[in-house]
Amino acid sequence: MFHRAGISKKFKPWHLTIHSHMDLEKLDEEVLMNMKPARRRFTKQYVAAFIWVLVSVFVLYSGWAIPLQGQLPRPDLLVSAFFFSASFIFFIYAEARRAVEHYIITDNAVYEDIGIFTDRHTNLPFMKLQRCGIHRPFMEKIMGIGDVRVDAGRDFFIIKGVANADEVERLIEKRMREVMSGGNVGALHQ
């Protein structure tokens, strides 16, 4: 499904890290847009974390854990700590997912760099791109975010949950037209 299509010798996406943007300055390509998913993409996880915090506070102050009184010391604190830990897990999951997704649009290609334990690096040169489109389910439309699908036939990837999906699509389509009309001869010969 995902394929390293047309990896350029000038730009090796596996040298990019999420934590260091200094590598972007070493590119022989001009970086047109550098983006991460919007936090709004992870609204479900943030809401779940908030609900678990509320449950934790409810358990702590309501006396709900009283049936466990004889079996555990301070059962209200233990049960409350359990629910609070669950909320922390939802929050960390959302932030970690956001931190590891990285998308770059240069003057020659669109790059995707995703992963913590395993890495997925994909690039699609503009000369190979066939389509670019936006997908917005109902909730994403309400939140003002969208997914941009970059398609080169068999090879594709989805720039997920960006706040400026229309701008990203316009930029990619503009570069596709410029490359196809001969505006970037260097990209055609790579």
C-alpha positions as CSV (number, residue, x, y, z in Angstrom):
1,M,0.0,0.0,0.0
2,F,2.7,2.5,1.0
3,H,5.7,2.7,-1.2
4,R,8.9,4.8,-1.4
5,A,8.2,6.2,-4.8
6,G,11.0,8.2,-6.4
7,I,13.3,9.0,-3.5
8,S,15.6,11.8,-4.5
9,K,19.3,11.6,-3.8
10,K,19.2,15.3,-2.8
11,F,16.6,14.9,-0.1
12,K,16.4,11.8,2.1
13,P,13.3,12.0,4.2
14,W,14.6,9.6,6.8
15,H,17.1,12.2,7.8
16,L,14.2,14.4,9.0
17,T,13.2,14.1,12.5
18,I,10.2,15.5,14.3
19,H,12.4,17.0,17.0
20,S,14.9,18.8,14.8
21,H,13.8,21.1,12.0
22,M,17.4,22.1,11.3
23,D,17.6,19.3,8.7
24,L,15.0,21.3,6.6
25,E,17.6,24.0,6.1
26,K,20.0,21.4,4.5
27,L,17.6,20.5,1.7
28,D,18.5,21.2,-1.9
29,E,14.8,21.7,-2.5
30,E,12.8,24.7,-1.4
31,V,10.4,23.9,1.4
32,L,7.0,25.4,0.4
33,M,5.0,24.1,3.4
34,N,5.9,22.1,6.6
35,M,2.9,20.9,8.6
36,K,1.6,18.6,11.3
37,P,-2.0,17.5,12.0
38,A,-4.2,20.0,13.9
39,R,-5.0,19.2,17.5
40,R,-8.6,19.3,16.5
41,R,-8.1,16.0,14.8
42,F,-7.7,14.4,18.2
43,T,-10.8,15.9,19.7
44,K,-12.3,12.5,20.6
45,Q,-9.2,11.6,22.7
46,Y,-9.2,15.0,24.5
47,V,-12.9,14.7,25.3
48,A,-12.4,11.1,26.5
49,A,-9.5,12.3,28.8
50,F,-11.7,15.1,30.1
51,I,-14.5,12.6,30.9
52,W,-12.1,10.3,32.7
53,V,-10.9,13.3,34.8
54,L,-14.5,14.1,35.7
55,V,-15.2,10.4,36.6
56,S,-12.0,10.5,38.7
57,V,-13.2,13.6,40.6
58,F,-16.7,12.1,41.0
59,V,-15.3,8.9,42.5
60,L,-13.0,10.9,44.8
61,Y,-15.8,13.1,46.3
62,S,-19.0,11.1,45.9
63,G,-18.3,8.1,48.2
64,W,-18.9,5.8,45.2
65,A,-16.0,3.5,46.3
66,I,-17.4,2.9,49.8
67,P,-18.4,-0.7,49.1
68,L,-14.6,-1.4,48.9
69,Q,-14.0,0.3,52.2
70,G,-13.1,-2.8,54.2
71,Q,-11.0,-4.4,51.5
72,L,-8.7,-1.6,50.5
73,P,-7.1,1.3,52.3
74,R,-8.6,4.5,50.9
75,P,-10.4,2.9,48.0
76,D,-11.7,6.3,46.8
77,L,-8.1,7.4,46.2
78,L,-7.2,4.2,44.4
79,V,-10.2,4.1,42.1
80,S,-9.8,7.8,41.5
81,A,-6.1,7.4,40.6
82,F,-7.1,4.6,38.2
83,F,-9.5,6.8,36.3
84,F,-7.1,9.7,36.3
85,S,-4.4,7.4,34.9
86,A,-6.8,6.4,32.1
87,S,-7.4,10.1,31.2
88,F,-3.6,10.6,31.1
89,I,-3.3,7.7,28.7
90,F,-5.8,9.3,26.3
91,F,-4.1,12.6,26.4
92,I,-0.6,11.1,25.9
93,Y,-1.9,9.0,22.9
94,A,-3.3,12.1,21.2
95,E,-0.1,14.2,21.7
96,A,2.2,11.4,20.7
97,R,0.2,10.7,17.5
98,R,0.3,14.4,16.6
99,A,4.0,14.6,17.3
100,V,5.1,11.8,15.0
101,E,3.1,12.8,11.9
102,H,5.0,15.2,9.7
103,Y,4.3,16.4,6.2
104,I,6.5,18.5,3.9
105,I,5.7,20.0,0.5
106,T,8.8,21.1,-1.4
107,D,9.2,22.5,-4.9
108,N,9.8,18.9,-6.3
109,A,7.7,16.5,-4.1
110,V,5.4,15.9,-1.2
111,Y,6.9,14.0,1.7
112,E,5.3,12.1,4.6
113,D,7.4,11.1,7.6
114,I,5.5,9.1,10.3
115,G,6.5,6.9,13.2
116,I,8.0,6.4,16.7
117,F,8.8,2.7,16.9
118,T,8.5,2.0,13.2
119,D,9.0,4.6,10.5
120,R,7.1,5.2,7.3
121,H,8.8,7.6,4.9
122,T,7.0,8.3,1.6
123,N,7.6,10.8,-1.1
124,L,5.7,11.5,-4.2
125,P,7.4,13.7,-6.9
126,F,5.0,16.2,-8.5
127,M,5.8,14.7,-11.9
128,K,4.2,11.4,-10.9
129,L,1.2,12.8,-9.1
130,Q,-2.2,12.2,-10.8
131,R,-4.7,13.6,-8.3
132,C,-5.1,15.5,-5.2
133,G,-8.3,15.8,-3.3
134,I,-9.8,16.7,0.1
135,H,-11.9,14.3,2.2
136,R,-13.9,15.8,5.1
137,P,-16.3,13.7,7.1
138,F,-19.1,15.6,8.9
139,M,-17.3,16.1,12.2
140,E,-14.1,17.2,10.5
141,K,-16.1,19.7,8.4
142,I,-17.6,21.2,11.6
143,M,-14.1,21.4,13.2
144,G,-12.6,23.0,10.1
145,I,-10.0,20.3,9.3
146,G,-9.6,17.9,6.5
147,D,-7.6,15.1,5.0
148,V,-5.7,15.7,1.7
149,R,-5.2,12.6,-0.4
150,V,-2.1,12.8,-2.7
151,D,-2.4,10.1,-5.3
152,A,0.1,8.9,-7.9
153,G,-1.7,5.8,-9.2
154,R,-0.7,2.9,-7.0
155,D,1.2,5.1,-4.6
156,F,-0.6,7.5,-2.4
157,F,-0.7,8.9,1.1
158,I,-3.1,11.0,3.1
159,I,-2.1,14.2,4.8
160,K,-4.4,13.7,7.8
161,G,-6.3,16.3,9.9
162,V,-4.7,19.5,8.7
163,A,-6.4,22.8,9.4
164,N,-5.6,24.4,6.1
165,A,-6.6,21.5,3.8
166,D,-7.9,23.8,1.0
167,E,-4.6,25.7,1.0
168,V,-2.6,22.5,0.9
169,E,-4.7,21.1,-2.0
170,R,-4.3,24.4,-3.9
171,L,-0.5,24.4,-3.4
172,I,-0.1,20.8,-4.5
173,E,-2.4,21.3,-7.6
174,K,-0.5,24.5,-8.5
175,R,2.9,22.7,-8.3
176,M,1.5,19.7,-10.3
177,R,0.4,22.1,-13.1
178,E,3.7,24.0,-13.1
179,V,5.7,20.7,-13.3
180,M,3.5,19.3,-16.1
181,S,3.7,22.5,-18.1
182,G,7.5,22.5,-17.9
183,G,7.9,25.0,-15.2
184,N,10.3,22.8,-13.3
185,V,12.4,20.9,-15.8
186,G,14.8,19.7,-13.0
187,A,12.0,17.7,-11.4
188,L,11.1,16.0,-14.7
189,H,14.7,14.7,-15.2
190,Q,15.2,13.1,-11.8
